[in-house]
């Protein structure tokens, strides 16, 4: 396991960040109390999945704490739940990551 100081921050918000380990190319998506670890393709698929189903009625449930967007994980007892503002934050971080990754591809790095 690498230390967080080894990681490159790709995007940040008040509630989280996306980072990349330059050695193993592992990506961390940290948001509030959840840390998710991916390779690049899986990270991109995660963001696309969460954001593409943002307006799905199947993913809407009126919870009393204001988070109304629910996503089931591969684990039957684990769900991710977001508010509209949290999805906005994730969307901004995803856009920043996409721009950075695309720019790197253009300059060959």
Biopython code that builds the backbone (N, CA, C, O; Angstrom):
import numpy as np
from Bio.PDB.StructureBuilder import StructureBuilder

atoms = [
    (1, "UNK", "N", (0.841, -1.172, 0.000)),
    (1, "UNK", "CA", (0.000, 0.000, 0.000)),
    (1, "UNK", "C", (0.888, 1.238, 0.000)),
    (1, "UNK", "O", (1.881, 1.297, 0.726)),
    (2, "UNK", "N", (0.541, 2.195, -0.790)),
    (2, "UNK", "CA", (1.299, 3.429, -0.912)),
    (2, "UNK", "C", (0.707, 4.489, 0.009)),
    (2, "UNK", "O", (-0.480, 4.446, 0.334)),
    (3, "UNK", "N", (1.523, 5.421, 0.420)),
    (3, "UNK", "CA", (1.013, 6.495, 1.275)),
    (3, "UNK", "C", (0.261, 7.517, 0.430)),
    (3, "UNK", "O", (0.472, 7.628, -0.777)),
    (4, "UNK", "N", (-0.612, 8.251, 1.088)),
    (4, "UNK", "CA", (-1.399, 9.257, 0.374)),
    (4, "UNK", "C", (-0.497, 10.337, -0.207)),
    (4, "UNK", "O", (-0.848, 10.949, -1.215)),
    (5, "UNK", "N", (0.656, 10.585, 0.406)),
    (5, "UNK", "CA", (1.557, 11.609, -0.121)),
    (5, "UNK", "C", (2.143, 11.209, -1.472)),
    (5, "UNK", "O", (2.600, 12.068, -2.225)),
    (6, "UNK", "N", (2.134, 9.915, -1.786)),
    (6, "UNK", "CA", (2.603, 9.446, -3.089)),
    (6, "UNK", "C", (1.570, 9.694, -4.181)),
    (6, "UNK", "O", (1.898, 9.693, -5.368)),
    (7, "UNK", "N", (0.345, 9.902, -3.780)),
    (7, "UNK", "CA", (-0.757, 10.009, -4.736)),
    (7, "UNK", "C", (-0.864, 11.401, -5.334)),
    (7, "UNK", "O", (-0.559, 12.405, -4.690)),
    (8, "UNK", "N", (-1.300, 11.429, -6.568)),
    (8, "UNK", "CA", (-1.524, 12.677, -7.285)),
    (8, "UNK", "C", (-3.019, 12.999, -7.219)),
    (8, "UNK", "O", (-3.846, 12.183, -7.626)),
    (9, "UNK", "N", (-3.363, 14.163, -6.719)),
    (9, "UNK", "CA", (-4.764, 14.586, -6.649)),
    (9, "UNK", "C", (-5.184, 15.065, -8.040)),
    (9, "UNK", "O", (-4.573, 15.977, -8.597)),
    (10, "UNK", "N", (-6.220, 14.451, -8.593)),
    (10, "UNK", "CA", (-6.715, 14.813, -9.922)),
    (10, "UNK", "C", (-7.878, 15.793, -9.851)),
    (10, "UNK", "O", (-8.050, 16.632, -10.735)),
    (11, "UNK", "N", (-8.678, 15.680, -8.785)),
    (11, "UNK", "CA", (-9.831, 16.562, -8.610)),
    (11, "UNK", "C", (-10.181, 16.584, -7.130)),
    (11, "UNK", "O", (-9.970, 15.607, -6.411)),
    (12, "UNK", "N", (-10.725, 17.726, -6.685)),
    (12, "UNK", "CA", (-11.115, 17.867, -5.281)),
    (12, "UNK", "C", (-12.429, 18.622, -5.177)),
    (12, "UNK", "O", (-12.783, 19.428, -6.038)),
    (13, "UNK", "N", (-13.136, 18.335, -4.102)),
    (13, "UNK", "CA", (-14.307, 19.128, -3.723)),
    (13, "UNK", "C", (-14.242, 19.290, -2.213)),
    (13, "UNK", "O", (-13.326, 18.778, -1.570)),
    (14, "UNK", "N", (-15.199, 19.992, -1.651)),
    (14, "UNK", "CA", (-15.229, 20.176, -0.201)),
    (14, "UNK", "C", (-15.425, 18.848, 0.524)),
    (14, "UNK", "O", (-15.106, 18.736, 1.707)),
    (15, "UNK", "N", (-15.949, 17.841, -0.176)),
    (15, "UNK", "CA", (-16.293, 16.579, 0.468)),
    (15, "UNK", "C", (-15.473, 15.388, 0.008)),
    (15, "UNK", "O", (-15.699, 14.270, 0.470)),
    (16, "UNK", "N", (-14.525, 15.607, -0.895)),
    (16, "UNK", "CA", (-13.770, 14.456, -1.351)),
    (16, "UNK", "C", (-12.726, 14.794, -2.391)),
    (16, "UNK", "O", (-12.425, 15.959, -2.652)),
    (17, "UNK", "N", (-12.182, 13.741, -2.976)),
    (17, "UNK", "CA", (-11.147, 13.917, -3.992)),
    (17, "UNK", "C", (-11.067, 12.658, -4.852)),
    (17, "UNK", "O", (-11.587, 11.599, -4.503)),
    (18, "UNK", "N", (-10.398, 12.820, -5.985)),
    (18, "UNK", "CA", (-10.011, 11.696, -6.838)),
    (18, "UNK", "C", (-8.500, 11.775, -6.941)),
    (18, "UNK", "O", (-7.947, 12.820, -7.284)),
    (19, "UNK", "N", (-7.826, 10.658, -6.640)),
    (19, "UNK", "CA", (-6.367, 10.640, -6.719)),
    (19, "UNK", "C", (-5.907, 9.418, -7.495)),
    (19, "UNK", "O", (-6.662, 8.476, -7.737)),
    (20, "UNK", "N", (-4.625, 9.476, -7.879)),
    (20, "UNK", "CA", (-4.029, 8.393, -8.655)),
    (20, "UNK", "C", (-2.643, 8.105, -8.112)),
    (20, "UNK", "O", (-1.867, 9.020, -7.836)),
    (21, "UNK", "N", (-2.343, 6.836, -7.962)),
    (21, "UNK", "CA", (-1.003, 6.419, -7.559)),
    (21, "UNK", "C", (-0.165, 6.277, -8.830)),
    (21, "UNK", "O", (-0.519, 5.490, -9.708)),
    (22, "UNK", "N", (0.928, 7.015, -8.945)),
    (22, "UNK", "CA", (1.740, 6.939, -10.167)),
    (22, "UNK", "C", (2.455, 5.600, -10.341)),
    (22, "UNK", "O", (2.843, 5.247, -11.455)),
    (23, "UNK", "N", (2.631, 4.858, -9.260)),
    (23, "UNK", "CA", (3.323, 3.561, -9.356)),
    (23, "UNK", "C", (2.422, 2.464, -9.911)),
    (23, "UNK", "O", (2.755, 1.801, -10.893)),
    (24, "UNK", "N", (1.275, 2.287, -9.261)),
    (24, "UNK", "CA", (0.407, 1.160, -9.625)),
    (24, "UNK", "C", (-0.801, 1.588, -10.459)),
    (24, "UNK", "O", (-1.591, 0.746, -10.885)),
    (25, "UNK", "N", (-0.945, 2.890, -10.691)),
    (25, "UNK", "CA", (-2.055, 3.449, -11.478)),
    (25, "UNK", "C", (-3.417, 3.129, -10.869)),
    (25, "UNK", "O", (-4.406, 2.980, -11.587)),
    (26, "UNK", "N", (-3.461, 3.026, -9.561)),
    (26, "UNK", "CA", (-4.704, 2.800, -8.829)),
    (26, "UNK", "C", (-5.346, 4.166, -8.549)),
    (26, "UNK", "O", (-4.668, 5.120, -8.167)),
    (27, "UNK", "N", (-6.658, 4.235, -8.746)),
    (27, "UNK", "CA", (-7.392, 5.474, -8.519)),
    (27, "UNK", "C", (-8.224, 5.351, -7.251)),
    (27, "UNK", "O", (-8.851, 4.321, -7.005)),
    (28, "UNK", "N", (-8.225, 6.404, -6.455)),
    (28, "UNK", "CA", (-9.076, 6.479, -5.274)),
    (28, "UNK", "C", (-10.136, 7.536, -5.521)),
    (28, "UNK", "O", (-9.836, 8.649, -5.954)),
    (29, "UNK", "N", (-11.377, 7.174, -5.239)),
    (29, "UNK", "CA", (-12.468, 8.134, -5.219)),
    (29, "UNK", "C", (-12.923, 8.175, -3.767)),
    (29, "UNK", "O", (-13.565, 7.245, -3.279)),
    (30, "UNK", "N", (-12.585, 9.258, -3.088)),
    (30, "UNK", "CA", (-12.955, 9.439, -1.687)),
    (30, "UNK", "C", (-14.044, 10.501, -1.638)),
    (30, "UNK", "O", (-13.866, 11.610, -2.143)),
    (31, "UNK", "N", (-15.170, 10.155, -1.026)),
    (31, "UNK", "CA", (-16.269, 11.113, -0.941)),
    (31, "UNK", "C", (-16.989, 10.894, 0.377)),
    (31, "UNK", "O", (-17.552, 9.830, 0.632)),
    (32, "UNK", "N", (-16.959, 11.915, 1.198)),
    (32, "UNK", "CA", (-17.508, 11.851, 2.551)),
    (32, "UNK", "C", (-16.868, 10.681, 3.286)),
    (32, "UNK", "O", (-15.657, 10.702, 3.504)),
    (33, "UNK", "N", (-17.614, 9.680, 3.671)),
    (33, "UNK", "CA", (-17.062, 8.579, 4.466)),
    (33, "UNK", "C", (-16.764, 7.323, 3.649)),
    (33, "UNK", "O", (-16.512, 6.261, 4.218)),
    (34, "UNK", "N", (-16.789, 7.435, 2.332)),
    (34, "UNK", "CA", (-16.580, 6.264, 1.473)),
    (34, "UNK", "C", (-15.303, 6.444, 0.652)),
    (34, "UNK", "O", (-15.066, 7.503, 0.072)),
    (35, "UNK", "N", (-14.498, 5.404, 0.614)),
    (35, "UNK", "CA", (-13.314, 5.366, -0.235)),
    (35, "UNK", "C", (-13.476, 4.189, -1.187)),
    (35, "UNK", "O", (-13.632, 3.045, -0.758)),
    (36, "UNK", "N", (-13.438, 4.481, -2.476)),
    (36, "UNK", "CA", (-13.548, 3.448, -3.502)),
    (36, "UNK", "C", (-12.223, 3.398, -4.258)),
    (36, "UNK", "O", (-11.629, 4.438, -4.543)),
    (37, "UNK", "N", (-11.764, 2.201, -4.578)),
    (37, "UNK", "CA", (-10.477, 2.006, -5.246)),
    (37, "UNK", "C", (-10.737, 1.311, -6.577)),
    (37, "UNK", "O", (-11.435, 0.298, -6.633)),
    (38, "UNK", "N", (-10.168, 1.865, -7.653)),
    (38, "UNK", "CA", (-10.431, 1.379, -9.007)),
    (38, "UNK", "C", (-9.168, 1.414, -9.855)),
    (38, "UNK", "O", (-8.185, 2.071, -9.511)),
    (39, "UNK", "N", (-9.217, 0.688, -10.980)),
    (39, "UNK", "CA", (-8.298, 0.994, -12.068)),
    (39, "UNK", "C", (-8.977, 2.100, -12.880)),
    (39, "UNK", "O", (-10.117, 2.458, -12.585)),
    (40, "UNK", "N", (-8.313, 2.640, -13.880)),
    (40, "UNK", "CA", (-8.864, 3.799, -14.595)),
    (40, "UNK", "C", (-10.214, 3.499, -15.251)),
    (40, "UNK", "O", (-11.157, 4.277, -15.105)),
    (41, "UNK", "N", (-10.313, 2.394, -15.962)),
    (41, "UNK", "CA", (-11.567, 2.079, -16.645)),
    (41, "UNK", "C", (-12.721, 1.904, -15.667)),
    (41, "UNK", "O", (-13.824, 2.390, -15.918)),
    (42, "UNK", "N", (-12.480, 1.220, -14.565)),
    (42, "UNK", "CA", (-13.544, 1.012, -13.578)),
    (42, "UNK", "C", (-13.955, 2.330, -12.921)),
    (42, "UNK", "O", (-15.134, 2.531, -12.629)),
    (43, "UNK", "N", (-12.999, 3.226, -12.687)),
    (43, "UNK", "CA", (-13.331, 4.533, -12.123)),
    (43, "UNK", "C", (-14.232, 5.312, -13.070)),
    (43, "UNK", "O", (-15.231, 5.893, -12.646)),
    (44, "UNK", "N", (-13.882, 5.323, -14.343)),
    (44, "UNK", "CA", (-14.700, 6.037, -15.330)),
    (44, "UNK", "C", (-16.100, 5.432, -15.414)),
    (44, "UNK", "O", (-17.091, 6.158, -15.500)),
    (45, "UNK", "N", (-16.178, 4.100, -15.389)),
    (45, "UNK", "CA", (-17.487, 3.432, -15.415)),
    (45, "UNK", "C", (-18.299, 3.771, -14.171)),
    (45, "UNK", "O", (-19.512, 3.954, -14.268)),
    (46, "UNK", "N", (-17.659, 3.858, -13.000)),
    (46, "UNK", "CA", (-18.367, 4.221, -11.772)),
    (46, "UNK", "C", (-19.014, 5.595, -11.915)),
    (46, "UNK", "O", (-20.210, 5.746, -11.663)),
    (47, "UNK", "N", (-18.236, 6.593, -12.317)),
    (47, "UNK", "CA", (-18.788, 7.937, -12.463)),
    (47, "UNK", "C", (-19.911, 7.967, -13.499)),
    (47, "UNK", "O", (-20.956, 8.576, -13.269)),
    (48, "UNK", "N", (-19.695, 7.315, -14.627)),
    (48, "UNK", "CA", (-20.724, 7.291, -15.672)),
    (48, "UNK", "C", (-21.998, 6.624, -15.174)),
    (48, "UNK", "O", (-23.096, 7.092, -15.475)),
    (49, "UNK", "N", (-21.873, 5.549, -14.423)),
    (49, "UNK", "CA", (-23.027, 4.834, -13.866)),
    (49, "UNK", "C", (-23.804, 5.720, -12.907)),
    (49, "UNK", "O", (-25.019, 5.872, -13.039)),
    (50, "UNK", "N", (-23.108, 6.303, -11.946)),
    (50, "UNK", "CA", (-23.789, 7.130, -10.946)),
    (50, "UNK", "C", (-24.469, 8.320, -11.608)),
    (50, "UNK", "O", (-25.625, 8.619, -11.310)),
    (51, "UNK", "N", (-23.771, 8.992, -12.493)),
    (51, "UNK", "CA", (-24.321, 10.213, -13.074)),
    (51, "UNK", "C", (-25.376, 9.930, -14.141)),
    (51, "UNK", "O", (-26.303, 10.725, -14.300)),
    (52, "UNK", "N", (-25.266, 8.842, -14.864)),
    (52, "UNK", "CA", (-26.260, 8.548, -15.897)),
    (52, "UNK", "C", (-27.605, 8.111, -15.311)),
    (52, "UNK", "O", (-28.642, 8.265, -15.956)),
    (53, "UNK", "N", (-27.590, 7.569, -14.096)),
    (53, "UNK", "CA", (-28.834, 7.149, -13.450)),
    (53, "UNK", "C", (-29.338, 8.160, -12.426)),
    (53, "UNK", "O", (-30.200, 7.847, -11.605)),
    (54, "UNK", "N", (-28.806, 9.345, -12.482)),
    (54, "UNK", "CA", (-29.183, 10.388, -11.530)),
    (54, "UNK", "C", (-30.682, 10.681, -11.531)),
    (54, "UNK", "O", (-31.267, 10.917, -10.474)),
    (55, "UNK", "N", (-31.294, 10.666, -12.691)),
    (55, "UNK", "CA", (-32.712, 11.022, -12.795)),
    (55, "UNK", "C", (-33.627, 9.807, -12.940)),
    (55, "UNK", "O", (-34.812, 9.944, -13.244)),
    (56, "UNK", "N", (-33.076, 8.637, -12.723)),
    (56, "UNK", "CA", (-33.859, 7.416, -12.827)),
    (56, "UNK", "C", (-34.804, 7.280, -11.632)),
    (56, "UNK", "O", (-34.391, 7.432, -10.483)),
    (57, "UNK", "N", (-36.059, 6.996, -11.912)),
    (57, "UNK", "CA", (-37.024, 6.793, -10.826)),
    (57, "UNK", "C", (-36.704, 5.536, -10.026)),
    (57, "UNK", "O", (-37.053, 5.446, -8.849)),
    (58, "UNK", "N", (-36.049, 4.570, -10.650)),
    (58, "UNK", "CA", (-35.649, 3.360, -9.945)),
    (58, "UNK", "C", (-34.615, 3.648, -8.862)),
    (58, "UNK", "O", (-34.510, 2.907, -7.885)),
    (59, "UNK", "N", (-33.857, 4.719, -9.035)),
    (59, "UNK", "CA", (-32.810, 5.084, -8.083)),
    (59, "UNK", "C", (-33.270, 6.164, -7.110)),
    (59, "UNK", "O", (-32.460, 6.702, -6.356)),
    (60, "UNK", "N", (-34.556, 6.485, -7.120)),
    (60, "UNK", "CA", (-35.068, 7.539, -6.247)),
    (60, "UNK", "C", (-35.823, 6.919, -5.075)),
    (60, "UNK", "O", (-36.683, 6.057, -5.257)),
    (61, "UNK", "N", (-35.485, 7.372, -3.875)),
    (61, "UNK", "CA", (-36.191, 6.964, -2.667)),
    (61, "UNK", "C", (-36.131, 8.137, -1.696)),
    (61, "UNK", "O", (-35.055, 8.675, -1.436)),
    (62, "UNK", "N", (-37.263, 8.527, -1.168)),
    (62, "UNK", "CA", (-37.322, 9.694, -0.284)),
    (62, "UNK", "C", (-36.884, 9.327, 1.127)),
    (62, "UNK", "O", (-37.704, 8.955, 1.967)),
    (63, "UNK", "N", (-35.587, 9.435, 1.376)),
    (63, "UNK", "CA", (-35.057, 9.205, 2.709)),
    (63, "UNK", "C", (-35.226, 10.472, 3.549)),
    (63, "UNK", "O", (-35.221, 11.573, 2.998)),
    (64, "UNK", "N", (-35.374, 10.342, 4.857)),
    (64, "UNK", "CA", (-35.598, 11.518, 5.706)),
    (64, "UNK", "C", (-34.382, 12.443, 5.830)),
    (64, "UNK", "O", (-34.537, 13.584, 6.266)),
    (65, "UNK", "N", (-33.197, 11.997, 5.467)),
    (65, "UNK", "CA", (-32.001, 12.828, 5.623)),
    (65, "UNK", "C", (-31.653, 13.637, 4.374)),
    (65, "UNK", "O", (-30.584, 14.245, 4.313)),
    (66, "UNK", "N", (-32.537, 13.652, 3.380)),
    (66, "UNK", "CA", (-32.335, 14.487, 2.203)),
    (66, "UNK", "C", (-31.546, 13.862, 1.074)),
    (66, "UNK", "O", (-31.378, 14.479, 0.022)),
    (67, "UNK", "N", (-31.070, 12.674, 1.268)),
    (67, "UNK", "CA", (-30.372, 11.972, 0.187)),
    (67, "UNK", "C", (-31.393, 11.056, -0.474)),
    (67, "UNK", "O", (-31.914, 10.132, 0.150)),
    (68, "UNK", "N", (-31.667, 11.323, -1.735)),
    (68, "UNK", "CA", (-32.764, 10.633, -2.406)),
    (68, "UNK", "C", (-32.324, 9.738, -3.566)),
    (68, "UNK", "O", (-33.159, 9.092, -4.200)),
    (69, "UNK", "N", (-31.040, 9.696, -3.844)),
    (69, "UNK", "CA", (-30.536, 8.901, -4.963)),
    (69, "UNK", "C", (-29.784, 7.710, -4.396)),
    (69, "UNK", "O", (-28.765, 7.870, -3.723)),
    (70, "UNK", "N", (-30.292, 6.511, -4.671)),
    (70, "UNK", "CA", (-29.722, 5.296, -4.086)),
    (70, "UNK", "C", (-29.199, 4.383, -5.199)),
    (70, "UNK", "O", (-29.844, 4.190, -6.229)),
    (71, "UNK", "N", (-28.022, 3.836, -4.955)),
    (71, "UNK", "CA", (-27.356, 2.953, -5.912)),
    (71, "UNK", "C", (-26.941, 1.685, -5.188)),
    (71, "UNK", "O", (-26.314, 1.745, -4.130)),
    (72, "UNK", "N", (-27.286, 0.544, -5.752)),
    (72, "UNK", "CA", (-26.896, -0.714, -5.114)),
    (72, "UNK", "C", (-25.489, -1.087, -5.557)),
    (72, "UNK", "O", (-25.121, -0.920, -6.720)),
    (73, "UNK", "N", (-24.726, -1.584, -4.625)),
    (73, "UNK", "CA", (-23.361, -2.017, -4.915)),
    (73, "UNK", "C", (-23.392, -3.509, -5.254)),
    (73, "UNK", "O", (-24.446, -4.140, -5.178)),
    (74, "UNK", "N", (-22.253, -4.068, -5.623)),
    (74, "UNK", "CA", (-22.201, -5.509, -5.849)),
    (74, "UNK", "C", (-22.463, -6.325, -4.578)),
    (74, "UNK", "O", (-22.758, -7.518, -4.654)),
    (75, "UNK", "N", (-22.357, -5.692, -3.429)),
    (75, "UNK", "CA", (-22.627, -6.357, -2.154)),
    (75, "UNK", "C", (-24.088, -6.134, -1.787)),
    (75, "UNK", "O", (-24.555, -4.994, -1.788)),
    (76, "UNK", "N", (-24.805, -7.183, -1.479)),
    (76, "UNK", "CA", (-26.256, -7.092, -1.271)),
    (76, "UNK", "C", (-26.658, -6.205, -0.102)),
    (76, "UNK", "O", (-27.807, -5.770, -0.027)),
    (77, "UNK", "N", (-25.743, -5.935, 0.799)),
    (77, "UNK", "CA", (-26.103, -5.124, 1.964)),
    (77, "UNK", "C", (-25.442, -3.746, 1.964)),
    (77, "UNK", "O", (-25.441, -3.071, 2.993)),
    (78, "UNK", "N", (-24.883, -3.318, 0.839)),
    (78, "UNK", "CA", (-24.215, -2.021, 0.760)),
    (78, "UNK", "C", (-24.822, -1.189, -0.364)),
    (78, "UNK", "O", (-24.899, -1.627, -1.512)),
    (79, "UNK", "N", (-25.247, 0.014, -0.010)),
    (79, "UNK", "CA", (-25.826, 0.938, -0.977)),
    (79, "UNK", "C", (-25.137, 2.287, -0.843)),
    (79, "UNK", "O", (-24.724, 2.677, 0.250)),
    (80, "UNK", "N", (-25.015, 2.991, -1.950)),
    (80, "UNK", "CA", (-24.507, 4.367, -1.937)),
    (80, "UNK", "C", (-25.711, 5.280, -2.068)),
    (80, "UNK", "O", (-26.577, 5.053, -2.913)),
    (81, "UNK", "N", (-25.771, 6.309, -1.238)),
    (81, "UNK", "CA", (-26.911, 7.215, -1.224)),
    (81, "UNK", "C", (-26.385, 8.641, -1.303)),
    (81, "UNK", "O", (-25.514, 9.033, -0.526)),
    (82, "UNK", "N", (-26.922, 9.425, -2.255)),
    (82, "UNK", "CA", (-26.439, 10.786, -2.498)),
    (82, "UNK", "C", (-27.585, 11.779, -2.542)),
    (82, "UNK", "O", (-28.715, 11.442, -2.893)),
    (83, "UNK", "N", (-27.266, 13.004, -2.179)),
    (83, "UNK", "CA", (-28.195, 14.124, -2.355)),
    (83, "UNK", "C", (-27.931, 14.742, -3.735)),
    (83, "UNK", "O", (-26.958, 14.388, -4.401)),
    (84, "UNK", "N", (-28.790, 15.652, -4.151)),
    (84, "UNK", "CA", (-28.565, 16.351, -5.417)),
    (84, "UNK", "C", (-27.241, 17.113, -5.390)),
    (84, "UNK", "O", (-26.487, 17.078, -6.362)),
    (85, "UNK", "N", (-26.954, 17.804, -4.281)),
    (85, "UNK", "CA", (-25.712, 18.574, -4.168)),
    (85, "UNK", "C", (-24.495, 17.650, -4.229)),
    (85, "UNK", "O", (-23.490, 17.987, -4.854)),
    (86, "UNK", "N", (-24.583, 16.504, -3.592)),
    (86, "UNK", "CA", (-23.466, 15.559, -3.640)),
    (86, "UNK", "C", (-23.243, 15.042, -5.053)),
    (86, "UNK", "O", (-22.100, 14.871, -5.477)),
    (87, "UNK", "N", (-24.323, 14.792, -5.784)),
    (87, "UNK", "CA", (-24.173, 14.367, -7.178)),
    (87, "UNK", "C", (-23.596, 15.496, -8.022)),
    (87, "UNK", "O", (-22.831, 15.243, -8.952)),
    (88, "UNK", "N", (-23.952, 16.733, -7.711)),
    (88, "UNK", "CA", (-23.331, 17.881, -8.405)),
    (88, "UNK", "C", (-21.827, 17.888, -8.158)),
    (88, "UNK", "O", (-21.044, 18.079, -9.088)),
    (89, "UNK", "N", (-21.418, 17.678, -6.895)),
    (89, "UNK", "CA", (-19.992, 17.643, -6.552)),
    (89, "UNK", "C", (-19.279, 16.515, -7.295)),
    (89, "UNK", "O", (-18.190, 16.719, -7.832)),
    (90, "UNK", "N", (-19.883, 15.333, -7.330)),
    (90, "UNK", "CA", (-19.290, 14.210, -8.058)),
    (90, "UNK", "C", (-19.187, 14.512, -9.544)),
    (90, "UNK", "O", (-18.201, 14.154, -10.188)),
    (91, "UNK", "N", (-20.199, 15.167, -10.086)),
    (91, "UNK", "CA", (-20.202, 15.517, -11.501)),
    (91, "UNK", "C", (-19.064, 16.478, -11.839)),
    (91, "UNK", "O", (-18.400, 16.317, -12.863)),
    (92, "UNK", "N", (-18.838, 17.468, -10.992)),
    (92, "UNK", "CA", (-17.747, 18.425, -11.213)),
    (92, "UNK", "C", (-16.399, 17.713, -11.126)),
    (92, "UNK", "O", (-15.525, 17.932, -11.964)),
    (93, "UNK", "N", (-16.230, 16.863, -10.118)),
    (93, "UNK", "CA", (-14.962, 16.129, -9.999)),
    (93, "UNK", "C", (-14.743, 15.234, -11.219)),
    (93, "UNK", "O", (-13.626, 15.143, -11.727)),
    (94, "UNK", "N", (-15.796, 14.579, -11.687)),
    (94, "UNK", "CA", (-15.671, 13.712, -12.858)),
    (94, "UNK", "C", (-15.268, 14.523, -14.083)),
    (94, "UNK", "O", (-14.417, 14.093, -14.861)),
    (95, "UNK", "N", (-15.869, 15.680, -14.255)),
    (95, "UNK", "CA", (-15.512, 16.530, -15.401)),
    (95, "UNK", "C", (-14.039, 16.939, -15.330)),
    (95, "UNK", "O", (-13.350, 16.937, -16.350)),
    (96, "UNK", "N", (-13.555, 17.286, -14.149)),
    (96, "UNK", "CA", (-12.152, 17.664, -13.982)),
    (96, "UNK", "C", (-11.226, 16.497, -14.305)),
    (96, "UNK", "O", (-10.203, 16.670, -14.968)),
    (97, "UNK", "N", (-11.589, 15.320, -13.835)),
    (97, "UNK", "CA", (-10.780, 14.128, -14.111)),
    (97, "UNK", "C", (-10.759, 13.834, -15.609)),
    (97, "UNK", "O", (-9.702, 13.538, -16.166)),
    (98, "UNK", "N", (-11.908, 13.913, -16.261)),
    (98, "UNK", "CA", (-11.970, 13.642, -17.699)),
    (98, "UNK", "C", (-11.089, 14.616, -18.480)),
    (98, "UNK", "O", (-10.381, 14.205, -19.399)),
    (99, "UNK", "N", (-11.125, 15.890, -18.127)),
    (99, "UNK", "CA", (-10.315, 16.899, -18.819)),
    (99, "UNK", "C", (-8.832, 16.597, -18.621)),
    (99, "UNK", "O", (-8.052, 16.640, -19.571)),
    (100, "UNK", "N", (-8.455, 16.295, -17.399)),
    (100, "UNK", "CA", (-7.051, 16.004, -17.106)),
    (100, "UNK", "C", (-6.568, 14.755, -17.836)),
    (100, "UNK", "O", (-5.480, 14.761, -18.411)),
    (101, "UNK", "N", (-7.354, 13.695, -17.822)),
    (101, "UNK", "CA", (-6.955, 12.465, -18.511)),
    (101, "UNK", "C", (-6.869, 12.676, -20.022)),
    (101, "UNK", "O", (-5.962, 12.156, -20.673)),
    (102, "UNK", "N", (-7.809, 13.434, -20.576)),
    (102, "UNK", "CA", (-7.778, 13.714, -22.014)),
    (102, "UNK", "C", (-6.553, 14.566, -22.379)),
    (102, "UNK", "O", (-5.895, 14.319, -23.390)),
    (103, "UNK", "N", (-6.265, 15.550, -21.561)),
    (103, "UNK", "CA", (-5.086, 16.405, -21.818)),
    (103, "UNK", "C", (-3.814, 15.568, -21.777)),
    (103, "UNK", "O", (-2.916, 15.764, -22.596)),
    (104, "UNK", "N", (-3.732, 14.657, -20.853)),
    (104, "UNK", "CA", (-2.539, 13.796, -20.765)),
    (104, "UNK", "C", (-2.389, 12.925, -22.010)),
    (104, "UNK", "O", (-1.279, 12.697, -22.489)),
    (105, "UNK", "N", (-3.504, 12.450, -22.519)),
    (105, "UNK", "CA", (-3.453, 11.613, -23.728)),
    (105, "UNK", "C", (-2.951, 12.447, -24.915)),
    (105, "UNK", "O", (-2.197, 11.955, -25.755)),
    (106, "UNK", "N", (-3.379, 13.712, -24.972)),
    (106, "UNK", "CA", (-2.983, 14.586, -26.077)),
    (106, "UNK", "C", (-1.500, 14.921, -26.053)),
    (106, "UNK", "O", (-0.871, 15.050, -27.103)),
    (107, "UNK", "N", (-0.940, 15.061, -24.853)),
    (107, "UNK", "CA", (0.485, 15.406, -24.756)),
    (107, "UNK", "C", (1.370, 14.179, -24.566)),
    (107, "UNK", "O", (2.591, 14.289, -24.460)),
    (108, "UNK", "N", (0.728, 13.000, -24.523)),
    (108, "UNK", "CA", (1.488, 11.767, -24.434)),
    (108, "UNK", "C", (2.003, 11.434, -23.053)),
    (108, "UNK", "O", (3.004, 10.731, -22.921)),
    (109, "UNK", "N", (1.337, 11.925, -22.014)),
    (109, "UNK", "CA", (1.824, 11.635, -20.673)),
    (109, "UNK", "C", (0.747, 11.150, -19.843)),
    (109, "UNK", "O", (0.960, 10.848, -18.669)),
]
sb = StructureBuilder()
sb.init_structure("model")
sb.init_model(0)
sb.init_chain("A")
sb.init_seg("    ")
for serial, (resi, resn, name, xyz) in enumerate(atoms, 1):
    if name == "N":
        sb.init_residue(resn, " ", resi, " ")
    sb.init_atom(name, np.array(xyz, "f"), 0.0, 1.0, " ", f" {name:<3s}", serial, name[0])
structure = sb.get_structure()
